[in-house]
Amino acid sequence: MAYKINDDCISCGACADQCPVSAISEGDGKYVIDENTCIDCGACNGVCPVGAPNA
């Protein structure tokens, strides 16, 4: 199951820099994860200051 970014996202971009498969991009008001590309590794959750990415 791919990670998803919830509404707690503060658009800092820390998660996008850590994604090993470049599945995260800037969306409208928050970052978004392409669920077809996400490998469910959790790297994004580990660096997010607000814990916005969740499985």
PDB file with one MODEL, atoms N, CA, C and O in Angstrom:
MODEL        1
ATOM      1  N   MET A   1       0.846  -1.180   0.000  1.00  0.00           N
ATOM      2  CA  MET A   1       0.000   0.000   0.000  1.00  0.00           C
ATOM      3  C   MET A   1       0.889   1.241   0.000  1.00  0.00           C
ATOM      4  O   MET A   1       1.795   1.355   0.826  1.00  0.00           O
ATOM      5  N   ALA A   2       0.644   2.143  -0.894  1.00  0.00           N
ATOM      6  CA  ALA A   2       1.447   3.356  -1.029  1.00  0.00           C
ATOM      7  C   ALA A   2       1.166   4.333   0.108  1.00  0.00           C
ATOM      8  O   ALA A   2       0.075   4.358   0.678  1.00  0.00           O
ATOM      9  N   TYR A   3       2.170   5.128   0.417  1.00  0.00           N
ATOM     10  CA  TYR A   3       1.996   6.200   1.393  1.00  0.00           C
ATOM     11  C   TYR A   3       1.143   7.299   0.787  1.00  0.00           C
ATOM     12  O   TYR A   3       1.097   7.465  -0.432  1.00  0.00           O
ATOM     13  N   LYS A   4       0.471   8.045   1.645  1.00  0.00           N
ATOM     14  CA  LYS A   4      -0.312   9.206   1.239  1.00  0.00           C
ATOM     15  C   LYS A   4       0.051  10.341   2.177  1.00  0.00           C
ATOM     16  O   LYS A   4       0.389  10.101   3.337  1.00  0.00           O
ATOM     17  N   ILE A   5      -0.012  11.566   1.697  1.00  0.00           N
ATOM     18  CA  ILE A   5       0.302  12.730   2.516  1.00  0.00           C
ATOM     19  C   ILE A   5      -1.007  13.377   2.949  1.00  0.00           C
ATOM     20  O   ILE A   5      -1.841  13.741   2.120  1.00  0.00           O
ATOM     21  N   ASN A   6      -1.172  13.515   4.267  1.00  0.00           N
ATOM     22  CA  ASN A   6      -2.419  14.080   4.781  1.00  0.00           C
ATOM     23  C   ASN A   6      -2.378  15.607   4.804  1.00  0.00           C
ATOM     24  O   ASN A   6      -1.388  16.209   4.387  1.00  0.00           O
ATOM     25  N   ASP A   7      -3.429  16.219   5.281  1.00  0.00           N
ATOM     26  CA  ASP A   7      -3.565  17.671   5.266  1.00  0.00           C
ATOM     27  C   ASP A   7      -2.670  18.395   6.265  1.00  0.00           C
ATOM     28  O   ASP A   7      -2.657  19.625   6.297  1.00  0.00           O
ATOM     29  N   ASP A   8      -1.920  17.652   7.084  1.00  0.00           N
ATOM     30  CA  ASP A   8      -0.970  18.276   8.003  1.00  0.00           C
ATOM     31  C   ASP A   8       0.268  18.794   7.273  1.00  0.00           C
ATOM     32  O   ASP A   8       1.071  19.515   7.864  1.00  0.00           O
ATOM     33  N   CYS A   9       0.434  18.443   6.010  1.00  0.00           N
ATOM     34  CA  CYS A   9       1.597  18.826   5.205  1.00  0.00           C
ATOM     35  C   CYS A   9       1.795  20.341   5.225  1.00  0.00           C
ATOM     36  O   CYS A   9       0.853  21.107   5.022  1.00  0.00           O
ATOM     37  N   ILE A  10       3.055  20.761   5.478  1.00  0.00           N
ATOM     38  CA  ILE A  10       3.387  22.190   5.489  1.00  0.00           C
ATOM     39  C   ILE A  10       4.192  22.586   4.243  1.00  0.00           C
ATOM     40  O   ILE A  10       4.765  23.674   4.195  1.00  0.00           O
ATOM     41  N   SER A  11       4.234  21.720   3.257  1.00  0.00           N
ATOM     42  CA  SER A  11       4.902  21.976   1.973  1.00  0.00           C
ATOM     43  C   SER A  11       6.372  22.356   2.114  1.00  0.00           C
ATOM     44  O   SER A  11       6.850  23.247   1.412  1.00  0.00           O
ATOM     45  N   CYS A  12       7.089  21.693   3.010  1.00  0.00           N
ATOM     46  CA  CYS A  12       8.510  22.006   3.199  1.00  0.00           C
ATOM     47  C   CYS A  12       9.394  21.301   2.175  1.00  0.00           C
ATOM     48  O   CYS A  12      10.500  21.766   1.900  1.00  0.00           O
ATOM     49  N   GLY A  13       8.928  20.188   1.604  1.00  0.00           N
ATOM     50  CA  GLY A  13       9.681  19.471   0.588  1.00  0.00           C
ATOM     51  C   GLY A  13      10.688  18.461   1.109  1.00  0.00           C
ATOM     52  O   GLY A  13      11.366  17.810   0.314  1.00  0.00           O
ATOM     53  N   ALA A  14      10.804  18.314   2.419  1.00  0.00           N
ATOM     54  CA  ALA A  14      11.770  17.376   2.989  1.00  0.00           C
ATOM     55  C   ALA A  14      11.518  15.954   2.502  1.00  0.00           C
ATOM     56  O   ALA A  14      12.468  15.215   2.242  1.00  0.00           O
ATOM     57  N   CYS A  15      10.282  15.570   2.378  1.00  0.00           N
ATOM     58  CA  CYS A  15       9.931  14.214   1.949  1.00  0.00           C
ATOM     59  C   CYS A  15      10.353  13.948   0.507  1.00  0.00           C
ATOM     60  O   CYS A  15      10.857  12.870   0.194  1.00  0.00           O
ATOM     61  N   ALA A  16      10.150  14.918  -0.359  1.00  0.00           N
ATOM     62  CA  ALA A  16      10.482  14.741  -1.772  1.00  0.00           C
ATOM     63  C   ALA A  16      11.974  14.501  -1.962  1.00  0.00           C
ATOM     64  O   ALA A  16      12.375  13.711  -2.817  1.00  0.00           O
ATOM     65  N   ASP A  17      12.796  15.181  -1.169  1.00  0.00           N
ATOM     66  CA  ASP A  17      14.244  15.022  -1.270  1.00  0.00           C
ATOM     67  C   ASP A  17      14.700  13.630  -0.837  1.00  0.00           C
ATOM     68  O   ASP A  17      15.742  13.160  -1.295  1.00  0.00           O
ATOM     69  N   GLN A  18      13.951  12.967   0.024  1.00  0.00           N
ATOM     70  CA  GLN A  18      14.333  11.662   0.552  1.00  0.00           C
ATOM     71  C   GLN A  18      13.772  10.480  -0.225  1.00  0.00           C
ATOM     72  O   GLN A  18      14.233   9.354  -0.036  1.00  0.00           O
ATOM     73  N   CYS A  19      12.802  10.702  -1.083  1.00  0.00           N
ATOM     74  CA  CYS A  19      12.166   9.597  -1.809  1.00  0.00           C
ATOM     75  C   CYS A  19      13.133   8.977  -2.820  1.00  0.00           C
ATOM     76  O   CYS A  19      13.583   9.660  -3.740  1.00  0.00           O
ATOM     77  N   PRO A  20      13.460   7.683  -2.659  1.00  0.00           N
ATOM     78  CA  PRO A  20      14.431   7.043  -3.554  1.00  0.00           C
ATOM     79  C   PRO A  20      13.915   6.787  -4.963  1.00  0.00           C
ATOM     80  O   PRO A  20      14.706   6.500  -5.862  1.00  0.00           O
ATOM     81  N   VAL A  21      12.602   6.885  -5.174  1.00  0.00           N
ATOM     82  CA  VAL A  21      12.040   6.632  -6.499  1.00  0.00           C
ATOM     83  C   VAL A  21      11.351   7.858  -7.084  1.00  0.00           C
ATOM     84  O   VAL A  21      10.648   7.752  -8.088  1.00  0.00           O
ATOM     85  N   SER A  22      11.546   9.020  -6.467  1.00  0.00           N
ATOM     86  CA  SER A  22      10.976  10.296  -6.936  1.00  0.00           C
ATOM     87  C   SER A  22       9.462  10.231  -7.121  1.00  0.00           C
ATOM     88  O   SER A  22       8.926  10.717  -8.116  1.00  0.00           O
ATOM     89  N   ALA A  23       8.785   9.628  -6.154  1.00  0.00           N
ATOM     90  CA  ALA A  23       7.332   9.487  -6.229  1.00  0.00           C
ATOM     91  C   ALA A  23       6.595  10.701  -5.662  1.00  0.00           C
ATOM     92  O   ALA A  23       5.372  10.784  -5.774  1.00  0.00           O
ATOM     93  N   ILE A  24       7.320  11.641  -5.057  1.00  0.00           N
ATOM     94  CA  ILE A  24       6.696  12.768  -4.380  1.00  0.00           C
ATOM     95  C   ILE A  24       6.935  14.051  -5.160  1.00  0.00           C
ATOM     96  O   ILE A  24       8.057  14.352  -5.568  1.00  0.00           O
ATOM     97  N   SER A  25       5.851  14.804  -5.359  1.00  0.00           N
ATOM     98  CA  SER A  25       5.957  16.073  -6.069  1.00  0.00           C
ATOM     99  C   SER A  25       5.073  17.113  -5.386  1.00  0.00           C
ATOM    100  O   SER A  25       4.176  16.788  -4.609  1.00  0.00           O
ATOM    101  N   GLU A  26       5.357  18.367  -5.702  1.00  0.00           N
ATOM    102  CA  GLU A  26       4.588  19.457  -5.117  1.00  0.00           C
ATOM    103  C   GLU A  26       3.215  19.514  -5.767  1.00  0.00           C
ATOM    104  O   GLU A  26       3.091  19.580  -6.990  1.00  0.00           O
ATOM    105  N   GLY A  27       2.192  19.487  -4.931  1.00  0.00           N
ATOM    106  CA  GLY A  27       0.833  19.557  -5.432  1.00  0.00           C
ATOM    107  C   GLY A  27       0.214  20.909  -5.118  1.00  0.00           C
ATOM    108  O   GLY A  27       0.925  21.884  -4.875  1.00  0.00           O
ATOM    109  N   ASP A  28      -1.080  20.965  -5.123  1.00  0.00           N
ATOM    110  CA  ASP A  28      -1.815  22.194  -4.863  1.00  0.00           C
ATOM    111  C   ASP A  28      -2.004  22.366  -3.357  1.00  0.00           C
ATOM    112  O   ASP A  28      -2.972  21.856  -2.792  1.00  0.00           O
ATOM    113  N   GLY A  29      -1.090  23.078  -2.706  1.00  0.00           N
ATOM    114  CA  GLY A  29      -1.193  23.332  -1.280  1.00  0.00           C
ATOM    115  C   GLY A  29      -0.505  22.319  -0.395  1.00  0.00           C
ATOM    116  O   GLY A  29      -0.324  22.571   0.796  1.00  0.00           O
ATOM    117  N   LYS A  30      -0.116  21.183  -0.939  1.00  0.00           N
ATOM    118  CA  LYS A  30       0.634  20.174  -0.198  1.00  0.00           C
ATOM    119  C   LYS A  30       1.320  19.253  -1.191  1.00  0.00           C
ATOM    120  O   LYS A  30       0.973  19.223  -2.372  1.00  0.00           O
ATOM    121  N   TYR A  31       2.289  18.507  -0.702  1.00  0.00           N
ATOM    122  CA  TYR A  31       2.979  17.544  -1.566  1.00  0.00           C
ATOM    123  C   TYR A  31       2.093  16.314  -1.754  1.00  0.00           C
ATOM    124  O   TYR A  31       1.250  16.011  -0.910  1.00  0.00           O
ATOM    125  N   VAL A  32       2.294  15.615  -2.862  1.00  0.00           N
ATOM    126  CA  VAL A  32       1.504  14.425  -3.174  1.00  0.00           C
ATOM    127  C   VAL A  32       2.434  13.277  -3.553  1.00  0.00           C
ATOM    128  O   VAL A  32       3.537  13.491  -4.056  1.00  0.00           O
ATOM    129  N   ILE A  33       1.972  12.070  -3.304  1.00  0.00           N
ATOM    130  CA  ILE A  33       2.740  10.868  -3.619  1.00  0.00           C
ATOM    131  C   ILE A  33       2.026  10.106  -4.738  1.00  0.00           C
ATOM    132  O   ILE A  33       0.832   9.818  -4.649  1.00  0.00           O
ATOM    133  N   ASP A  34       2.777   9.788  -5.785  1.00  0.00           N
ATOM    134  CA  ASP A  34       2.247   8.976  -6.880  1.00  0.00           C
ATOM    135  C   ASP A  34       2.189   7.539  -6.385  1.00  0.00           C
ATOM    136  O   ASP A  34       3.224   6.891  -6.227  1.00  0.00           O
ATOM    137  N   GLU A  35       0.993   7.043  -6.143  1.00  0.00           N
ATOM    138  CA  GLU A  35       0.849   5.705  -5.561  1.00  0.00           C
ATOM    139  C   GLU A  35       1.297   4.592  -6.494  1.00  0.00           C
ATOM    140  O   GLU A  35       1.534   3.474  -6.038  1.00  0.00           O
ATOM    141  N   ASN A  36       1.417   4.866  -7.775  1.00  0.00           N
ATOM    142  CA  ASN A  36       1.916   3.856  -8.711  1.00  0.00           C
ATOM    143  C   ASN A  36       3.437   3.752  -8.694  1.00  0.00           C
ATOM    144  O   ASN A  36       3.999   2.752  -9.139  1.00  0.00           O
ATOM    145  N   THR A  37       4.099   4.784  -8.180  1.00  0.00           N
ATOM    146  CA  THR A  37       5.556   4.816  -8.118  1.00  0.00           C
ATOM    147  C   THR A  37       6.077   4.489  -6.721  1.00  0.00           C
ATOM    148  O   THR A  37       7.162   3.923  -6.586  1.00  0.00           O
ATOM    149  N   CYS A  38       5.327   4.832  -5.692  1.00  0.00           N
ATOM    150  CA  CYS A  38       5.726   4.631  -4.298  1.00  0.00           C
ATOM    151  C   CYS A  38       6.041   3.157  -4.024  1.00  0.00           C
ATOM    152  O   CYS A  38       5.287   2.264  -4.413  1.00  0.00           O
ATOM    153  N   ILE A  39       7.176   2.919  -3.342  1.00  0.00           N
ATOM    154  CA  ILE A  39       7.575   1.546  -3.000  1.00  0.00           C
ATOM    155  C   ILE A  39       7.348   1.238  -1.517  1.00  0.00           C
ATOM    156  O   ILE A  39       7.819   0.219  -1.014  1.00  0.00           O
ATOM    157  N   ASP A  40       6.635   2.110  -0.829  1.00  0.00           N
ATOM    158  CA  ASP A  40       6.246   1.881   0.567  1.00  0.00           C
ATOM    159  C   ASP A  40       7.456   1.704   1.491  1.00  0.00           C
ATOM    160  O   ASP A  40       7.442   0.858   2.385  1.00  0.00           O
ATOM    161  N   CYS A  41       8.503   2.509   1.268  1.00  0.00           N
ATOM    162  CA  CYS A  41       9.730   2.350   2.056  1.00  0.00           C
ATOM    163  C   CYS A  41       9.693   3.133   3.374  1.00  0.00           C
ATOM    164  O   CYS A  41      10.386   2.770   4.325  1.00  0.00           O
ATOM    165  N   GLY A  42       8.896   4.196   3.438  1.00  0.00           N
ATOM    166  CA  GLY A  42       8.781   4.973   4.665  1.00  0.00           C
ATOM    167  C   GLY A  42       9.817   6.063   4.843  1.00  0.00           C
ATOM    168  O   GLY A  42       9.815   6.739   5.872  1.00  0.00           O
ATOM    169  N   ALA A  43      10.700   6.257   3.880  1.00  0.00           N
ATOM    170  CA  ALA A  43      11.730   7.294   4.000  1.00  0.00           C
ATOM    171  C   ALA A  43      11.103   8.678   4.177  1.00  0.00           C
ATOM    172  O   ALA A  43      11.623   9.503   4.928  1.00  0.00           O
ATOM    173  N   CYS A  44      10.015   8.929   3.506  1.00  0.00           N
ATOM    174  CA  CYS A  44       9.346  10.234   3.584  1.00  0.00           C
ATOM    175  C   CYS A  44       8.816  10.501   4.994  1.00  0.00           C
ATOM    176  O   CYS A  44       8.929  11.617   5.502  1.00  0.00           O
ATOM    177  N   ASN A  45       8.252   9.500   5.605  1.00  0.00           N
ATOM    178  CA  ASN A  45       7.691   9.664   6.943  1.00  0.00           C
ATOM    179  C   ASN A  45       8.776   9.949   7.963  1.00  0.00           C
ATOM    180  O   ASN A  45       8.554  10.691   8.920  1.00  0.00           O
ATOM    181  N   GLY A  46       9.941   9.368   7.766  1.00  0.00           N
ATOM    182  CA  GLY A  46      11.037   9.534   8.706  1.00  0.00           C
ATOM    183  C   GLY A  46      11.609  10.938   8.762  1.00  0.00           C
ATOM    184  O   GLY A  46      12.205  11.316   9.770  1.00  0.00           O
ATOM    185  N   VAL A  47      11.442  11.728   7.693  1.00  0.00           N
ATOM    186  CA  VAL A  47      12.014  13.075   7.665  1.00  0.00           C
ATOM    187  C   VAL A  47      10.973  14.178   7.797  1.00  0.00           C
ATOM    188  O   VAL A  47      11.332  15.342   7.980  1.00  0.00           O
ATOM    189  N   CYS A  48       9.716  13.843   7.709  1.00  0.00           N
ATOM    190  CA  CYS A  48       8.655  14.861   7.766  1.00  0.00           C
ATOM    191  C   CYS A  48       8.538  15.435   9.174  1.00  0.00           C
ATOM    192  O   CYS A  48       8.356  14.679  10.128  1.00  0.00           O
ATOM    193  N   PRO A  49       8.640  16.763   9.325  1.00  0.00           N
ATOM    194  CA  PRO A  49       8.563  17.368  10.658  1.00  0.00           C
ATOM    195  C   PRO A  49       7.183  17.290  11.305  1.00  0.00           C
ATOM    196  O   PRO A  49       7.054  17.453  12.519  1.00  0.00           O
ATOM    197  N   VAL A  50       6.144  17.038  10.493  1.00  0.00           N
ATOM    198  CA  VAL A  50       4.787  16.975  11.033  1.00  0.00           C
ATOM    199  C   VAL A  50       4.144  15.599  10.869  1.00  0.00           C
ATOM    200  O   VAL A  50       2.980  15.422  11.230  1.00  0.00           O
ATOM    201  N   GLY A  51       4.876  14.625  10.334  1.00  0.00           N
ATOM    202  CA  GLY A  51       4.350  13.278  10.177  1.00  0.00           C
ATOM    203  C   GLY A  51       3.214  13.160   9.172  1.00  0.00           C
ATOM    204  O   GLY A  51       2.319  12.330   9.338  1.00  0.00           O
ATOM    205  N   ALA A  52       3.244  13.984   8.135  1.00  0.00           N
ATOM    206  CA  ALA A  52       2.155  13.983   7.161  1.00  0.00           C
ATOM    207  C   ALA A  52       2.070  12.729   6.287  1.00  0.00           C
ATOM    208  O   ALA A  52       0.961  12.283   5.996  1.00  0.00           O
ATOM    209  N   PRO A  53       3.193  12.140   5.853  1.00  0.00           N
ATOM    210  CA  PRO A  53       3.077  10.911   5.048  1.00  0.00           C
ATOM    211  C   PRO A  53       2.705   9.708   5.927  1.00  0.00           C
ATOM    212  O   PRO A  53       3.343   9.452   6.947  1.00  0.00           O
ATOM    213  N   ASN A  54       1.684   8.993   5.522  1.00  0.00           N
ATOM    214  CA  ASN A  54       1.235   7.814   6.270  1.00  0.00           C
ATOM    215  C   ASN A  54       0.931   6.684   5.315  1.00  0.00           C
ATOM    216  O   ASN A  54       0.517   6.899   4.175  1.00  0.00           O
ATOM    217  N   ALA A  55       1.144   5.467   5.805  1.00  0.00           N
ATOM    218  CA  ALA A  55       0.848   4.276   5.001  1.00  0.00           C
ATOM    219  C   ALA A  55      -0.635   3.984   5.026  1.00  0.00           C
ATOM    220  O   ALA A  55      -1.085   3.018   4.408  1.00  0.00           O
TER     221      ALA A  55
ENDMDL
END
